[in-house]
Amino acid sequence: MTETILILLIILGILSLEFKDLLNAVICLAIFSLLCSLLFYYLHAPDVAIAEAAVGAGVATVIFVLTINKTRRKEEVEEEE
Amino acid sequence: MDIRVLTLDIVIFILMGISVLSMVRVVIGPTSEDRMIGLNLVLAQISAILVLIAVKYNRSIYLDVALVYAILGFIGILAIARHAASREDKE
């Protein structure tokens, strides 16, 4: 089980780096933190898992999405110029 | 081995397999909306896994992680959905 989670973590980390659309990268990071929390849980550290869940699923995702909402894509800026 | 622990282990492995299948949709999904639905599915299934592990270990503190995830994951999905809606309006 731990090995499965670690392999999935590597795949999702590489994917969130490679995606061109930032929203897709944020979704991949959300699943990354979800699996990270599950890994802490499996290693018998539920307090760390609670902290990771609160930061990863709640605060980080919301702040990233709000920031993407406030900014524009590079292509759109170049079109206007 | 206790039959109860064995059953819980089997169910946990089946749920992990199902969530890996849902992650395939997150990886290949053509649009962001597909990926969002995949995230929702994976979140629900992993919450179920967390509850089942809490039952397996007989500890109540393990249930709190699932509780926190069920509340905060909803907020994250809400933010992503609102962003997708405002992007549709711009186009």
Backbone of each chain as nested JSON, in Angstrom:
{
  "chains": [
    {"id": "A", "residues": [
      {"number": 1, "name": "MET", "atoms": {"N": [0.826, -1.211, 0.0], "CA": [0.0, 0.0, 0.0], "C": [0.859, 1.261, 0.0]}},
      {"number": 2, "name": "THR", "atoms": {"N": [1.88, 1.301, 0.893], "CA": [2.755, 2.478, 0.953], "C": [3.469, 2.691, -0.378]}},
      {"number": 3, "name": "GLU", "atoms": {"N": [3.913, 1.571, -1.012], "CA": [4.619, 1.699, -2.288], "C": [3.705, 2.271, -3.361]}},
      {"number": 4, "name": "THR", "atoms": {"N": [2.44, 1.805, -3.404], "CA": [1.48, 2.331, -4.376], "C": [1.324, 3.84, -4.22]}},
      {"number": 5, "name": "ILE", "atoms": {"N": [1.177, 4.285, -2.954], "CA": [0.983, 5.717, -2.707], "C": [2.214, 6.498, -3.148]}},
      {"number": 6, "name": "LEU", "atoms": {"N": [3.422, 5.955, -2.878], "CA": [4.649, 6.68, -3.251], "C": [4.777, 6.809, -4.768]}},
      {"number": 7, "name": "ILE", "atoms": {"N": [4.451, 5.723, -5.514], "CA": [4.523, 5.783, -6.979], "C": [3.542, 6.818, -7.518]}},
      {"number": 8, "name": "LEU", "atoms": {"N": [2.298, 6.811, -6.975], "CA": [1.301, 7.79, -7.415], "C": [1.755, 9.21, -7.106]}},
      {"number": 9, "name": "LEU", "atoms": {"N": [2.436, 9.4, -5.96], "CA": [2.934, 10.734, -5.588], "C": [3.939, 11.24, -6.616]}},
      {"number": 10, "name": "ILE", "atoms": {"N": [4.849, 10.355, -7.052], "CA": [5.85, 10.772, -8.052], "C": [5.159, 11.165, -9.349]}},
      {"number": 11, "name": "ILE", "atoms": {"N": [4.188, 10.317, -9.811], "CA": [3.49, 10.598, -11.07], "C": [2.767, 11.949, -10.992]}},
      {"number": 12, "name": "LEU", "atoms": {"N": [2.041, 12.181, -9.884], "CA": [1.261, 13.42, -9.772], "C": [2.173, 14.641, -9.639]}},
      {"number": 13, "name": "GLY", "atoms": {"N": [3.324, 14.49, -8.959], "CA": [4.252, 15.608, -8.856], "C": [4.809, 16.021, -10.2]}},
      {"number": 14, "name": "ILE", "atoms": {"N": [5.206, 15.021, -11.018], "CA": [5.724, 15.342, -12.36], "C": [4.634, 15.977, -13.213]}},
      {"number": 15, "name": "LEU", "atoms": {"N": [3.387, 15.431, -13.132], "CA": [2.284, 15.962, -13.928], "C": [1.981, 17.415, -13.568]}},
      {"number": 16, "name": "SER", "atoms": {"N": [1.972, 17.731, -12.256], "CA": [1.634, 19.098, -11.878], "C": [2.71, 20.071, -12.316]}},
      {"number": 17, "name": "LEU", "atoms": {"N": [3.938, 19.591, -12.529], "CA": [4.973, 20.467, -13.106], "C": [4.776, 20.651, -14.591]}},
      {"number": 18, "name": "GLU", "atoms": {"N": [4.285, 19.591, -15.296], "CA": [4.276, 19.619, -16.752], "C": [3.041, 20.277, -17.354]}},
      {"number": 19, "name": "PHE", "atoms": {"N": [1.925, 20.379, -16.583], "CA": [0.692, 20.923, -17.156], "C": [0.867, 22.384, -17.551]}},
      {"number": 20, "name": "LYS", "atoms": {"N": [0.329, 22.751, -18.739], "CA": [0.402, 24.147, -19.179], "C": [-0.687, 24.98, -18.511]}},
      {"number": 21, "name": "ASP", "atoms": {"N": [-1.909, 24.384, -18.365], "CA": [-3.001, 25.093, -17.706], "C": [-2.788, 25.028, -16.194]}},
      {"number": 22, "name": "LEU", "atoms": {"N": [-2.79, 26.217, -15.543], "CA": [-2.464, 26.241, -14.117], "C": [-3.545, 25.596, -13.264]}},
      {"number": 23, "name": "LEU", "atoms": {"N": [-4.817, 25.649, -13.729], "CA": [-5.901, 25.041, -12.949], "C": [-5.701, 23.527, -12.843]}},
      {"number": 24, "name": "ASN", "atoms": {"N": [-5.257, 22.913, -13.964], "CA": [-4.98, 21.468, -13.92], "C": [-3.858, 21.158, -12.94]}},
      {"number": 25, "name": "ALA", "atoms": {"N": [-2.855, 22.028, -12.916], "CA": [-1.742, 21.817, -11.979], "C": [-2.215, 21.911, -10.541]}},
      {"number": 26, "name": "VAL", "atoms": {"N": [-3.153, 22.846, -10.273], "CA": [-3.676, 22.981, -8.905], "C": [-4.47, 21.734, -8.515]}},
      {"number": 27, "name": "ILE", "atoms": {"N": [-5.261, 21.191, -9.467], "CA": [-6.036, 19.978, -9.172], "C": [-5.095, 18.821, -8.867]}},
      {"number": 28, "name": "CYS", "atoms": {"N": [-4.0, 18.709, -9.663], "CA": [-3.03, 17.644, -9.407], "C": [-2.373, 17.83, -8.034]}},
      {"number": 29, "name": "LEU", "atoms": {"N": [-2.088, 19.096, -7.664], "CA": [-1.479, 19.34, -6.351], "C": [-2.434, 18.985, -5.225]}},
      {"number": 30, "name": "ALA", "atoms": {"N": [-3.752, 19.2, -5.447], "CA": [-4.742, 18.849, -4.422], "C": [-4.728, 17.34, -4.18]}},
      {"number": 31, "name": "ILE", "atoms": {"N": [-4.69, 16.558, -5.288], "CA": [-4.648, 15.099, -5.124], "C": [-3.316, 14.679, -4.518]}},
      {"number": 32, "name": "PHE", "atoms": {"N": [-2.229, 15.402, -4.869], "CA": [-0.912, 15.125, -4.282], "C": [-0.966, 15.251, -2.757]}},
      {"number": 33, "name": "SER", "atoms": {"N": [-1.55, 16.351, -2.274], "CA": [-1.595, 16.546, -0.82], "C": [-2.537, 15.546, -0.162]}},
      {"number": 34, "name": "LEU", "atoms": {"N": [-3.599, 15.14, -0.907], "CA": [-4.512, 14.115, -0.383], "C": [-3.774, 12.801, -0.162]}},
      {"number": 35, "name": "LEU", "atoms": {"N": [-2.967, 12.399, -1.166], "CA": [-2.217, 11.146, -1.04], "C": [-1.117, 11.263, 0.006]}},
      {"number": 36, "name": "CYS", "atoms": {"N": [-0.527, 12.469, 0.114], "CA": [0.51, 12.706, 1.123], "C": [-0.078, 12.504, 2.516]}},
      {"number": 37, "name": "SER", "atoms": {"N": [-1.298, 13.036, 2.697], "CA": [-1.983, 12.888, 3.984], "C": [-2.283, 11.414, 4.271]}},
      {"number": 38, "name": "LEU", "atoms": {"N": [-2.699, 10.678, 3.224], "CA": [-2.967, 9.239, 3.402], "C": [-1.695, 8.485, 3.781]}},
      {"number": 39, "name": "LEU", "atoms": {"N": [-0.562, 8.944, 3.21], "CA": [0.725, 8.301, 3.527], "C": [1.106, 8.522, 4.988]}},
      {"number": 40, "name": "PHE", "atoms": {"N": [0.957, 9.778, 5.481], "CA": [1.218, 10.058, 6.895], "C": [0.33, 9.204, 7.79]}},
      {"number": 41, "name": "TYR", "atoms": {"N": [-0.93, 9.049, 7.351], "CA": [-1.908, 8.257, 8.085], "C": [-1.458, 6.812, 8.203]}},
      {"number": 42, "name": "TYR", "atoms": {"N": [-0.944, 6.283, 7.084], "CA": [-0.475, 4.9, 7.099], "C": [0.754, 4.711, 7.969]}},
      {"number": 43, "name": "LEU", "atoms": {"N": [1.566, 5.772, 8.105], "CA": [2.768, 5.684, 8.927], "C": [2.472, 6.031, 10.387]}},
      {"number": 44, "name": "HIS", "atoms": {"N": [1.17, 5.977, 10.781], "CA": [0.729, 6.182, 12.164], "C": [1.071, 7.563, 12.696]}},
      {"number": 45, "name": "ALA", "atoms": {"N": [0.837, 8.601, 11.875], "CA": [1.01, 9.974, 12.347], "C": [-0.252, 10.772, 12.03]}},
      {"number": 46, "name": "PRO", "atoms": {"N": [-1.37, 10.52, 12.74], "CA": [-2.621, 11.193, 12.375], "C": [-2.603, 12.697, 12.603]}},
      {"number": 47, "name": "ASP", "atoms": {"N": [-1.782, 13.192, 13.573], "CA": [-1.741, 14.641, 13.796], "C": [-1.113, 15.361, 12.61]}},
      {"number": 48, "name": "VAL", "atoms": {"N": [-0.031, 14.778, 12.062], "CA": [0.589, 15.365, 10.862], "C": [-0.381, 15.293, 9.691]}},
      {"number": 49, "name": "ALA", "atoms": {"N": [-1.143, 14.199, 9.623], "CA": [-2.107, 14.044, 8.531], "C": [-3.19, 15.101, 8.617]}},
      {"number": 50, "name": "ILE", "atoms": {"N": [-3.624, 15.451, 9.839], "CA": [-4.647, 16.499, 9.986], "C": [-4.09, 17.837, 9.497]}},
      {"number": 51, "name": "ALA", "atoms": {"N": [-2.836, 18.161, 9.887], "CA": [-2.233, 19.427, 9.456], "C": [-2.112, 19.466, 7.941]}},
      {"number": 52, "name": "GLU", "atoms": {"N": [-1.652, 18.361, 7.338], "CA": [-1.492, 18.297, 5.879], "C": [-2.85, 18.44, 5.191]}},
      {"number": 53, "name": "ALA", "atoms": {"N": [-3.897, 17.813, 5.757], "CA": [-5.23, 17.907, 5.166], "C": [-5.742, 19.332, 5.209]}},
      {"number": 54, "name": "ALA", "atoms": {"N": [-5.56, 19.99, 6.371], "CA": [-6.067, 21.356, 6.511], "C": [-5.353, 22.303, 5.567]}},
      {"number": 55, "name": "VAL", "atoms": {"N": [-4.016, 22.187, 5.483], "CA": [-3.252, 23.11, 4.635], "C": [-3.425, 22.756, 3.162]}},
      {"number": 56, "name": "GLY", "atoms": {"N": [-3.275, 21.466, 2.824], "CA": [-3.265, 21.073, 1.412], "C": [-4.61, 21.201, 0.75]}},
      {"number": 57, "name": "ALA", "atoms": {"N": [-5.664, 20.654, 1.374], "CA": [-6.968, 20.652, 0.722], "C": [-7.652, 21.994, 0.841]}},
      {"number": 58, "name": "GLY", "atoms": {"N": [-7.568, 22.62, 2.021], "CA": [-8.318, 23.846, 2.226], "C": [-7.575, 25.082, 1.775]}},
      {"number": 59, "name": "VAL", "atoms": {"N": [-6.541, 25.472, 2.526], "CA": [-5.939, 26.787, 2.358], "C": [-5.203, 26.901, 1.025]}},
      {"number": 60, "name": "ALA", "atoms": {"N": [-4.318, 25.926, 0.726], "CA": [-3.458, 26.048, -0.463], "C": [-4.291, 26.085, -1.737]}},
      {"number": 61, "name": "THR", "atoms": {"N": [-5.283, 25.154, -1.864], "CA": [-6.081, 25.095, -3.085], "C": [-6.857, 26.392, -3.297]}},
      {"number": 62, "name": "VAL", "atoms": {"N": [-7.501, 26.885, -2.22], "CA": [-8.316, 28.099, -2.348], "C": [-7.444, 29.29, -2.728]}},
      {"number": 63, "name": "ILE", "atoms": {"N": [-6.271, 29.419, -2.069], "CA": [-5.404, 30.573, -2.362], "C": [-4.874, 30.503, -3.793]}},
      {"number": 64, "name": "PHE", "atoms": {"N": [-4.471, 29.3, -4.25], "CA": [-3.971, 29.158, -5.621], "C": [-5.053, 29.519, -6.632]}},
      {"number": 65, "name": "VAL", "atoms": {"N": [-6.295, 29.002, -6.406], "CA": [-7.37, 29.269, -7.371], "C": [-7.711, 30.753, -7.399]}},
      {"number": 66, "name": "LEU", "atoms": {"N": [-7.737, 31.406, -6.224], "CA": [-8.02, 32.846, -6.186], "C": [-6.947, 33.621, -6.941]}},
      {"number": 67, "name": "THR", "atoms": {"N": [-5.677, 33.209, -6.773], "CA": [-4.594, 33.902, -7.478], "C": [-4.711, 33.722, -8.984]}},
      {"number": 68, "name": "ILE", "atoms": {"N": [-5.051, 32.496, -9.438], "CA": [-5.23, 32.271, -10.877], "C": [-6.377, 33.125, -11.396]}},
      {"number": 69, "name": "ASN", "atoms": {"N": [-7.43, 33.274, -10.575], "CA": [-8.584, 34.072, -10.973], "C": [-8.212, 35.535, -11.162]}},
      {"number": 70, "name": "LYS", "atoms": {"N": [-7.285, 36.044, -10.33], "CA": [-6.929, 37.469, -10.391], "C": [-5.942, 37.758, -11.528]}},
      {"number": 71, "name": "THR", "atoms": {"N": [-5.164, 36.755, -11.943], "CA": [-4.143, 37.005, -12.97], "C": [-4.64, 36.538, -14.332]}},
      {"number": 72, "name": "ARG", "atoms": {"N": [-3.83, 36.85, -15.371], "CA": [-4.205, 36.445, -16.73], "C": [-3.134, 35.559, -17.329]}},
      {"number": 73, "name": "ARG", "atoms": {"N": [-3.524, 34.817, -18.39], "CA": [-2.551, 33.958, -19.069], "C": [-1.584, 34.794, -19.89]}},
      {"number": 74, "name": "LYS", "atoms": {"N": [-0.4, 34.256, -20.134], "CA": [0.63, 34.982, -20.888], "C": [0.171, 35.247, -22.328]}},
      {"number": 75, "name": "GLU", "atoms": {"N": [-0.555, 34.257, -22.926], "CA": [-0.991, 34.416, -24.321], "C": [-1.974, 35.579, -24.454]}},
      {"number": 76, "name": "GLU", "atoms": {"N": [-2.881, 35.726, -23.451], "CA": [-3.872, 36.8, -23.516], "C": [-3.193, 38.167, -23.449]}},
      {"number": 77, "name": "VAL", "atoms": {"N": [-2.17, 38.295, -22.613], "CA": [-1.455, 39.569, -22.497], "C": [-0.75, 39.883, -23.82]}},
      {"number": 78, "name": "GLU", "atoms": {"N": [-0.147, 38.85, -24.451], "CA": [0.565, 39.088, -25.711], "C": [-0.406, 39.47, -26.829]}},
      {"number": 79, "name": "GLU", "atoms": {"N": [-1.625, 38.892, -26.815], "CA": [-2.612, 39.236, -27.839], "C": [-2.995, 40.701, -27.754]}},
      {"number": 80, "name": "GLU", "atoms": {"N": [-3.144, 41.22, -26.533], "CA": [-3.561, 42.606, -26.382], "C": [-2.474, 43.568, -26.84]}},
      {"number": 81, "name": "GLU", "atoms": {"N": [-1.209, 43.158, -26.687], "CA": [-0.118, 44.029, -27.136], "C": [0.062, 43.868, -28.628]}}
    ]},
    {"id": "B", "residues": [
      {"number": 1, "name": "MET", "atoms": {"N": [-5.665, -14.868, 11.533], "CA": [-6.071, -13.48, 11.303], "C": [-7.581, -13.338, 11.503]}},
      {"number": 2, "name": "ASP", "atoms": {"N": [-7.925, -12.251, 12.173], "CA": [-9.338, -11.986, 12.434], "C": [-10.092, -11.756, 11.12]}},
      {"number": 3, "name": "ILE", "atoms": {"N": [-11.298, -12.311, 11.034], "CA": [-12.071, -12.192, 9.784], "C": [-12.488, -10.742, 9.532]}},
      {"number": 4, "name": "ARG", "atoms": {"N": [-12.686, -9.972, 10.637], "CA": [-13.107, -8.572, 10.497], "C": [-11.98, -7.731, 9.875]}},
      {"number": 5, "name": "VAL", "atoms": {"N": [-10.746, -7.928, 10.383], "CA": [-9.604, -7.179, 9.845], "C": [-9.354, -7.558, 8.391]}},
      {"number": 6, "name": "LEU", "atoms": {"N": [-9.525, -8.867, 8.093], "CA": [-9.303, -9.33, 6.712], "C": [-10.299, -8.678, 5.761]}},
      {"number": 7, "name": "THR", "atoms": {"N": [-11.574, -8.643, 6.162], "CA": [-12.598, -8.016, 5.322], "C": [-12.287, -6.541, 5.102]}},
      {"number": 8, "name": "LEU", "atoms": {"N": [-11.891, -5.839, 6.198], "CA": [-11.574, -4.414, 6.068], "C": [-10.4, -4.205, 5.12]}},
      {"number": 9, "name": "ASP", "atoms": {"N": [-9.372, -5.086, 5.222], "CA": [-8.216, -4.966, 4.328], "C": [-8.631, -5.115, 2.879]}},
      {"number": 10, "name": "ILE", "atoms": {"N": [-9.492, -6.12, 2.602], "CA": [-9.931, -6.346, 1.221], "C": [-10.684, -5.13, 0.695]}},
      {"number": 11, "name": "VAL", "atoms": {"N": [-11.598, -4.567, 1.523], "CA": [-12.384, -3.413, 1.08], "C": [-11.478, -2.206, 0.841]}},
      {"number": 12, "name": "ILE", "atoms": {"N": [-10.456, -2.024, 1.728], "CA": [-9.529, -0.895, 1.559], "C": [-8.763, -1.037, 0.238]}},
      {"number": 13, "name": "PHE", "atoms": {"N": [-8.329, -2.269, -0.086], "CA": [-7.592, -2.45, -1.335], "C": [-8.481, -2.205, -2.548]}},
      {"number": 14, "name": "ILE", "atoms": {"N": [-9.753, -2.656, -2.476], "CA": [-10.666, -2.414, -3.602], "C": [-10.872, -0.914, -3.783]}},
      {"number": 15, "name": "LEU", "atoms": {"N": [-11.074, -0.18, -2.665], "CA": [-11.288, 1.268, -2.765], "C": [-10.054, 1.966, -3.313]}},
      {"number": 16, "name": "MET", "atoms": {"N": [-8.844, 1.498, -2.925], "CA": [-7.616, 2.099, -3.448], "C": [-7.533, 1.877, -4.957]}},
      {"number": 17, "name": "GLY", "atoms": {"N": [-7.911, 0.649, -5.42], "CA": [-7.909, 0.39, -6.863], "C": [-8.866, 1.294, -7.599]}},
      {"number": 18, "name": "ILE", "atoms": {"N": [-10.076, 1.496, -7.012], "CA": [-11.064, 2.366, -7.649], "C": [-10.554, 3.799, -7.719]}},
      {"number": 19, "name": "SER", "atoms": {"N": [-9.872, 4.268, -6.645], "CA": [-9.396, 5.654, -6.69], "C": [-8.242, 5.804, -7.668]}},
      {"number": 20, "name": "VAL", "atoms": {"N": [-7.44, 4.737, -7.881], "CA": [-6.413, 4.808, -8.93], "C": [-7.078, 4.931, -10.3]}},
      {"number": 21, "name": "LEU", "atoms": {"N": [-8.189, 4.191, -10.512], "CA": [-8.916, 4.299, -11.781], "C": [-9.478, 5.707, -11.967]}},
      {"number": 22, "name": "SER", "atoms": {"N": [-9.94, 6.338, -10.851], "CA": [-10.437, 7.708, -10.963], "C": [-9.318, 8.674, -11.277]}},
      {"number": 23, "name": "MET", "atoms": {"N": [-8.094, 8.376, -10.773], "CA": [-6.953, 9.243, -11.069], "C": [-6.575, 9.194, -12.543]}},
      {"number": 24, "name": "VAL", "atoms": {"N": [-6.908, 8.09, -13.236], "CA": [-6.656, 8.032, -14.685], "C": [-7.426, 9.143, -15.383]}},
      {"number": 25, "name": "ARG", "atoms": {"N": [-8.672, 9.397, -14.919], "CA": [-9.461, 10.479, -15.516], "C": [-8.807, 11.831, -15.243]}},
      {"number": 26, "name": "VAL", "atoms": {"N": [-8.203, 11.99, -14.059], "CA": [-7.521, 13.251, -13.754], "C": [-6.327, 13.435, -14.686]}},
      {"number": 27, "name": "VAL", "atoms": {"N": [-5.627, 12.331, -15.003], "CA": [-4.422, 12.457, -15.824], "C": [-4.78, 12.704, -17.282]}},
      {"number": 28, "name": "ILE", "atoms": {"N": [-5.75, 11.938, -17.84], "CA": [-5.996, 12.041, -19.284], "C": [-7.129, 12.994, -19.615]}},
      {"number": 29, "name": "GLY", "atoms": {"N": [-7.957, 13.379, -18.613], "CA": [-9.164, 14.145, -18.901], "C": [-8.937, 15.331, -19.819]}},
      {"number": 30, "name": "PRO", "atoms": {"N": [-9.705, 15.443, -20.914], "CA": [-9.396, 16.509, -21.877], "C": [-9.602, 17.919, -21.309]}},
      {"number": 31, "name": "THR", "atoms": {"N": [-10.66, 18.153, -20.534], "CA": [-10.912, 19.514, -20.04], "C": [-10.653, 19.586, -18.532]}},
      {"number": 32, "name": "SER", "atoms": {"N": [-10.603, 20.838, -18.021], "CA": [-10.4, 21.032, -16.582], "C": [-11.589, 20.514, -15.781]}},
      {"number": 33, "name": "GLU", "atoms": {"N": [-12.808, 20.579, -16.399], "CA": [-14.005, 20.132, -15.676], "C": [-13.934, 18.636, -15.407]}},
      {"number": 34, "name": "ASP", "atoms": {"N": [-13.434, 17.862, -16.39], "CA": [-13.267, 16.424, -16.182], "C": [-12.331, 16.153, -15.011]}},
      {"number": 35, "name": "ARG", "atoms": {"N": [-11.245, 16.922, -14.962], "CA": [-10.275, 16.732, -13.885], "C": [-10.885, 17.09, -12.535]}},
      {"number": 36, "name": "MET", "atoms": {"N": [-11.762, 18.128, -12.542], "CA": [-12.402, 18.534, -11.288], "C": [-13.301, 17.421, -10.758]}},
      {"number": 37, "name": "ILE", "atoms": {"N": [-14.077, 16.798, -11.665], "CA": [-14.94, 15.692, -11.246], "C": [-14.092, 14.529, -10.737]}},
      {"number": 38, "name": "GLY", "atoms": {"N": [-12.937, 14.294, -11.408], "CA": [-12.03, 13.244, -10.943], "C": [-11.527, 13.521, -9.537]}},
      {"number": 39, "name": "LEU", "atoms": {"N": [-11.196, 14.807, -9.271], "CA": [-10.727, 15.186, -7.924], "C": [-11.803, 14.917, -6.882]}},
      {"number": 40, "name": "ASN", "atoms": {"N": [-13.057, 15.255, -7.249], "CA": [-14.182, 15.026, -6.331], "C": [-14.329, 13.547, -5.991]}},
      {"number": 41, "name": "LEU", "atoms": {"N": [-14.222, 12.701, -7.042], "CA": [-14.342, 11.25, -6.843], "C": [-13.23, 10.724, -5.956]}},
      {"number": 42, "name": "VAL", "atoms": {"N": [-11.989, 11.115, -6.27], "CA": [-10.843, 10.622, -5.499], "C": [-10.965, 11.043, -4.044]}},
      {"number": 43, "name": "LEU", "atoms": {"N": [-11.453, 12.304, -3.823], "CA": [-11.581, 12.805, -2.454], "C": [-12.591, 11.969, -1.674]}},
      {"number": 44, "name": "ALA", "atoms": {"N": [-13.729, 11.652, -2.305], "CA": [-14.751, 10.861, -1.604], "C": [-14.221, 9.472, -1.278]}},
      {"number": 45, "name": "GLN", "atoms": {"N": [-13.515, 8.857, -2.247], "CA": [-13.044, 7.491, -2.013], "C": [-11.951, 7.447, -0.959]}},
      {"number": 46, "name": "ILE", "atoms": {"N": [-11.042, 8.457, -0.975], "CA": [-9.965, 8.435, 0.023], "C": [-10.528, 8.723, 1.407]}},
      {"number": 47, "name": "SER", "atoms": {"N": [-11.59, 9.566, 1.501], "CA": [-12.233, 9.764, 2.805], "C": [-12.787, 8.446, 3.331]}},
      {"number": 48, "name": "ALA", "atoms": {"N": [-13.393, 7.649, 2.43], "CA": [-13.913, 6.344, 2.846], "C": [-12.783, 5.449, 3.329]}},
      {"number": 49, "name": "ILE", "atoms": {"N": [-11.626, 5.49, 2.638], "CA": [-10.474, 4.683, 3.069], "C": [-10.025, 5.112, 4.464]}},
      {"number": 50, "name": "LEU", "atoms": {"N": [-9.986, 6.453, 4.714], "CA": [-9.545, 6.945, 6.025], "C": [-10.465, 6.436, 7.133]}},
      {"number": 51, "name": "VAL", "atoms": {"N": [-11.797, 6.464, 6.876], "CA": [-12.742, 5.979, 7.89], "C": [-12.539, 4.489, 8.134]}},
      {"number": 52, "name": "LEU", "atoms": {"N": [-12.342, 3.726, 7.051], "CA": [-12.175, 2.27, 7.21], "C": [-10.906, 1.942, 7.991]}},
      {"number": 53, "name": "ILE", "atoms": {"N": [-9.825, 2.711, 7.752], "CA": [-8.594, 2.452, 8.518], "C": [-8.813, 2.786, 9.986]}},
      {"number": 54, "name": "ALA", "atoms": {"N": [-9.605, 3.866, 10.267], "CA": [-9.91, 4.219, 11.655], "C": [-10.656, 3.075, 12.338]}},
      {"number": 55, "name": "VAL", "atoms": {"N": [-11.592, 2.447, 11.602], "CA": [-12.317, 1.297, 12.173], "C": [-11.36, 0.136, 12.406]}},
      {"number": 56, "name": "LYS", "atoms": {"N": [-10.408, -0.035, 11.472], "CA": [-9.477, -1.162, 11.578], "C": [-8.579, -1.037, 12.81]}},
      {"number": 57, "name": "TYR", "atoms": {"N": [-8.07, 0.183, 13.065], "CA": [-7.167, 0.374, 14.189], "C": [-7.883, 0.615, 15.513]}},
      {"number": 58, "name": "ASN", "atoms": {"N": [-9.239, 0.843, 15.483], "CA": [-10.01, 1.091, 16.715], "C": [-9.557, 2.327, 17.47]}},
      {"number": 59, "name": "ARG", "atoms": {"N": [-9.15, 3.386, 16.748], "CA": [-8.736, 4.632, 17.406], "C": [-9.649, 5.754, 16.927]}},
      {"number": 60, "name": "SER", "atoms": {"N": [-10.099, 6.593, 17.88], "CA": [-11.039, 7.643, 17.47], "C": [-10.313, 8.844, 16.871]}},
      {"number": 61, "name": "ILE", "atoms": {"N": [-9.008, 9.042, 17.208], "CA": [-8.293, 10.21, 16.664], "C": [-8.098, 10.077, 15.152]}},
      {"number": 62, "name": "TYR", "atoms": {"N": [-8.085, 8.825, 14.658], "CA": [-7.917, 8.624, 13.227], "C": [-9.137, 9.117, 12.458]}},
      {"number": 63, "name": "LEU", "atoms": {"N": [-10.316, 9.145, 13.119], "CA": [-11.53, 9.615, 12.44], "C": [-11.476, 11.112, 12.155]}},
      {"number": 64, "name": "ASP", "atoms": {"N": [-10.729, 11.88, 12.999], "CA": [-10.692, 13.334, 12.832], "C": [-10.107, 13.736, 11.487]}},
      {"number": 65, "name": "VAL", "atoms": {"N": [-9.13, 12.955, 10.985], "CA": [-8.514, 13.29, 9.692], "C": [-9.571, 13.249, 8.601]}},
      {"number": 66, "name": "ALA", "atoms": {"N": [-10.406, 12.194, 8.614], "CA": [-11.461, 12.071, 7.6], "C": [-12.445, 13.223, 7.722]}},
      {"number": 67, "name": "LEU", "atoms": {"N": [-12.741, 13.63, 8.977], "CA": [-13.68, 14.74, 9.208], "C": [-13.133, 16.039, 8.614]}},
      {"number": 68, "name": "VAL", "atoms": {"N": [-11.852, 16.344, 8.931], "CA": [-11.225, 17.572, 8.42], "C": [-11.205, 17.545, 6.899]}},
      {"number": 69, "name": "TYR", "atoms": {"N": [-10.89, 16.368, 6.315], "CA": [-10.827, 16.305, 4.856], "C": [-12.179, 16.502, 4.224]}},
      {"number": 70, "name": "ALA", "atoms": {"N": [-13.246, 15.925, 4.839], "CA": [-14.582, 16.059, 4.263], "C": [-15.028, 17.514, 4.259]}},
      {"number": 71, "name": "ILE", "atoms": {"N": [-14.639, 18.288, 5.297], "CA": [-15.067, 19.691, 5.362], "C": [-14.239, 20.547, 4.409]}},
      {"number": 72, "name": "LEU", "atoms": {"N": [-12.896, 20.413, 4.482], "CA": [-12.035, 21.337, 3.735], "C": [-11.96, 20.985, 2.253]}},
      {"number": 73, "name": "GLY", "atoms": {"N": [-12.07, 19.709, 1.912], "CA": [-12.075, 19.334, 0.498], "C": [-13.244, 19.94, -0.234]}},
      {"number": 74, "name": "PHE", "atoms": {"N": [-14.37, 20.043, 0.472], "CA": [-15.553, 20.67, -0.119], "C": [-15.278, 22.129, -0.473]}},
      {"number": 75, "name": "ILE", "atoms": {"N": [-14.586, 22.854, 0.438], "CA": [-14.28, 24.263, 0.179], "C": [-13.371, 24.396, -1.052]}},
      {"number": 76, "name": "GLY", "atoms": {"N": [-12.367, 23.506, -1.14], "CA": [-11.457, 23.553, -2.283], "C": [-12.185, 23.325, -3.587]}},
      {"number": 77, "name": "ILE", "atoms": {"N": [-13.087, 22.318, -3.619], "CA": [-13.843, 22.025, -4.848], "C": [-14.753, 23.188, -5.203]}},
      {"number": 78, "name": "LEU", "atoms": {"N": [-15.323, 23.834, -4.152], "CA": [-16.19, 24.994, -4.386], "C": [-15.402, 26.107, -5.067]}},
      {"number": 79, "name": "ALA", "atoms": {"N": [-14.159, 26.37, -4.586], "CA": [-13.334, 27.433, -5.178], "C": [-13.017, 27.108, -6.632]}},
      {"number": 80, "name": "ILE", "atoms": {"N": [-12.658, 25.833, -6.917], "CA": [-12.323, 25.464, -8.297], "C": [-13.545, 25.6, -9.195]}},
      {"number": 81, "name": "ALA", "atoms": {"N": [-14.735, 25.194, -8.691], "CA": [-15.948, 25.274, -9.497], "C": [-16.308, 26.723, -9.799]}},
      {"number": 82, "name": "ARG", "atoms": {"N": [-16.146, 27.61, -8.796], "CA": [-16.444, 29.032, -9.034], "C": [-15.502, 29.623, -10.072]}},
      {"number": 83, "name": "HIS", "atoms": {"N": [-14.215, 29.202, -10.014], "CA": [-13.258, 29.692, -11.005], "C": [-13.644, 29.225, -12.399]}},
      {"number": 84, "name": "ALA", "atoms": {"N": [-14.065, 27.942, -12.522], "CA": [-14.462, 27.407, -13.831], "C": [-15.67, 28.185, -14.363]}},
      {"number": 85, "name": "ALA", "atoms": {"N": [-16.624, 28.523, -13.475], "CA": [-17.812, 29.264, -13.903], "C": [-17.442, 30.654, -14.394]}},
      {"number": 86, "name": "SER", "atoms": {"N": [-16.542, 31.358, -13.669], "CA": [-16.182, 32.717, -14.09], "C": [-15.375, 32.681, -15.381]}},
      {"number": 87, "name": "ARG", "atoms": {"N": [-14.632, 31.589, -15.615], "CA": [-13.882, 31.486, -16.876], "C": [-14.832, 31.291, -18.046]}},
      {"number": 88, "name": "GLU", "atoms": {"N": [-15.918, 30.516, -17.828], "CA": [-16.929, 30.351, -18.878], "C": [-17.557, 31.699, -19.226]}},
      {"number": 89, "name": "ASP", "atoms": {"N": [-17.81, 32.55, -18.21], "CA": [-18.432, 33.845, -18.448], "C": [-17.541, 34.738, -19.309]}},
      {"number": 90, "name": "LYS", "atoms": {"N": [-16.223, 34.683, -19.064], "CA": [-15.301, 35.533, -19.828], "C": [-15.301, 35.135, -21.3]}},
      {"number": 91, "name": "GLU", "atoms": {"N": [-15.374, 33.804, -21.555], "CA": [-15.354, 33.351, -22.95], "C": [-16.717, 33.594, -23.585]}}
    ]}
  ]
}
